[in-house]
Amino acid sequence: MNNFTFKLECQCCHTDARVGQFHTPHGVVSTPRFMPVGTLANVKTVTPAQLKDCKAEMVLANTYHLHLQPGEDIVAEAGGLHKFMNWDGPILTDSGGFQVFSLSEIRSISEEGVQFRSPRDGNMINLTPEKSIQIQNQLGADVIMAFDECAPYPATYEAVKLAGERTTRWLERCIKAHDRKDVQALFGIVQGGVYLDLRQKSARELIEFDLPGYAIGGVSVGEPPELIEKIVKATTPLLPTNKPRYLMGVGTYKEMAQAVAAGIDLFDCVIPTRLARHNVALVRGDRWNLKNQKFKRDFEQLDRDCPCYTCQNFSRAYLSHLVRSQEILGYTLLSIHNITELIRFTQRMRQAIIDNRFVAEFGHYLSNSME
């Protein structure tokens, strides 16, 4: 596993926030870092070259969706995800578990795995831990995720307990099925819902497998923000300090700042491109709907402090015109800005930790219990 190393560079004096370097076969990820989501081997409306300009270092792709279309065999025939999508940086693929478990009306869970009908053609699909790993081995991402059972919110203590125990058993099967350990790092996923003792149990069981990295899953599935903060704060310190820690599906400023304070290194979320497709720009913590009347004759650049292509070349009025006209360019330009903004936010946290100013600059995002 020498192809995957995590080097801890420094830590905040007042919180558990930390700075590191995660080394992969396709490059280094400087942490903490936001990772754009590219569900179908593309970050929506943005080219790989534009992603590079946004300073993206690692992107995600979705195992479940790629299995349905075009199929992992085609991706493998193309030479793997990196060649297929022309992205030479690190890639992470999820296991497909979250997407499958969100299909509550058309799937059934057993110890063997999950059976569901394809929303594309209605065919029955059996997704097991072994099948998820096989698909991810063929896709060829640098980091692959274990197949887990993500309990919904709300759920009873007993239901979450059973899901967590099954997640551990499935992890063992994932490890046995993983055939490309030298070039793909398998991360385990801590489950346990909102029950802190179950989170602790899951974390303890997972770290026994000595994996190259760990994720916290099952958050941001409907629970209130204060519970997310509580879960992350209680769970993160249980994970090894010499391995990358990944909080799945989180991408707001406050959630990321709180998670960094707890010791999280990596994040992903669909927020930047999804907001762009709803005409919304992230500007210094605010969300601006460019369809608002006030932007029609506003010829200022979107954010004068932002170095992205959008802000350096186009006015708010032009962006407003594009989204009002439903021009694809408008969604592209807003996506470029939003992705850049979230990556810059994690870059600023990184520098603040190095300068020992994390609490001074980001403390207003933290609750008293985290400062």
Salt bridges, closest charged atoms under 4 A:
GLU9 OE1 - ARG350 NH2 2.95
GLU57 OE2 - ARG33 NH2 3.52
GLU72 OE1 - HIS67 ND1 2.77
GLU72 OE2 - LYS131 NZ 3.74
ASP88 OD1 - LYS52 NZ 2.84
GLU111 OE1 - ARG166 NE 3.25
GLU111 OE2 - ARG169 NE 2.82
GLU112 OE2 - ARG173 NH2 3.66
GLU130 OE2 - ARG173 NE 2.83
ASP142 OD2 - HIS26 ND1 2.74
ASP142 OD1 - HIS82 NE2 2.87
GLU149 OE1 - ARG166 NH1 3.14
GLU165 OE2 - LYS161 NZ 2.87
GLU165 OE2 - LYS201 NZ 3.64
GLU205 OE2 - LYS201 NZ 2.77
ASP210 OD1 - LYS243 NZ 2.87
ASP265 OD2 - ARG18 NH2 2.77
ASP298 OD2 - ARG316 NH1 2.98
GLU300 OE1 - ARG304 NH2 3.74
ASP303 OD1 - ARG284 NH1 2.59
GLU341 OE1 - ARG344 NH1 3.71
GLU341 OE2 - ARG348 NH2 3.82
GLU361 OE2 - ARG357 NE 3.10
